[in-house]
Amino acid sequence: MLRPRTRDALERVRASGAHVIVVTGRMFRAVRPYLEQAGLDDPVVCYQGAVVADPANGEFFLHLPIPLAEAHEAIDTVIAAGFHLNCYVDDLLYVAEVTPEARRYADFQHLDIHAVGDLRAWLDRPPTKLVAVGDPPALDKLEAELKPRFAGRLFISKSLPYFLEFAHPDVSKGSGLAFVADRLGFSAAETVACGDGENDRELLDWAGFGVAVANAHDDVLARADLVVPPVQEEGVALLLESYLDSLP
């Protein structure tokens, strides 16, 4: 649920005529309830930028899935390394079996799980995203091994410490927001982007002004033009209120 201060700040920003674009690694069906709570109707960037969707009807304006050959190779590699793997097709979550890792992930994002047995054998079309779930230090090691191997073939980044995500090589939160900017007619120079996770690097790099919350990943803090209080103190709401107070 959105906190009241954040929801009120978003409503005031929308009333000012500014666009509010949510850019997230989550699947569309997982983020849609938050968009409805906030009353946001601008296109939403999901799946690390692999999807741009219409919040009202769920239409995909953009969809860049992982090529099937790379998806199969990534599945083989992640499973061989002993990690649980999530697979996303048609905005649904598929797994080989419902493991404790799958259950925690699904409960965290309020998602239904579809178990299909042998995930690699089942997958016969390009998935939107793959996610390896596991212990953060072990995933750090896996990330370091796989980034060089899949360079130019997959986008690989952590969204949270225990989620390592795989997407189309041309995908990032920055590319997704650039697509929306072209569609709505605003520029990077006019954009303020807020982030906290490792997968927000490209988002802050694209925007004219980058903002990190105080508990953000070190790489995001290093990119930020401004650091606001942490999530628990609703730093982004404070930022929006400051913007609104500066308007004539």
WOMOHU-V534872 format. One record per run of one state. SS is the DSSP state (A for helix, B for strand, O for the rest). FROM is the first residue (numbers start at 1). TO is the last residue. If there is no record, write none. Layout:
SS & FROM & TO
SS & FROM & TO
This chain:
O & 1 & 3
A & 4 & 15
O & 16 & 22
B & 23 & 23
O & 24 & 27
A & 28 & 38
O & 39 & 43
B & 44 & 46
A & 47 & 49
O & 50 & 50
B & 51 & 53
O & 54 & 59
B & 60 & 63
O & 64 & 67
A & 68 & 80
O & 81 & 83
B & 84 & 89
O & 90 & 91
B & 92 & 95
O & 96 & 99
A & 100 & 109
O & 110 & 113
B & 114 & 115
O & 116 & 118
A & 119 & 122
O & 123 & 128
B & 129 & 133
O & 134 & 135
A & 136 & 149
O & 150 & 153
B & 154 & 160
O & 161 & 162
B & 163 & 168
O & 169 & 172
A & 173 & 184
O & 185 & 187
A & 188 & 190
O & 191 & 191
B & 192 & 195
O & 196 & 197
A & 198 & 206
O & 207 & 208
B & 209 & 213
O & 214 & 217
A & 218 & 223
O & 224 & 225
B & 226 & 228
O & 229 & 230
A & 231 & 233
O & 234 & 234
A & 235 & 246
O & 247 & 248
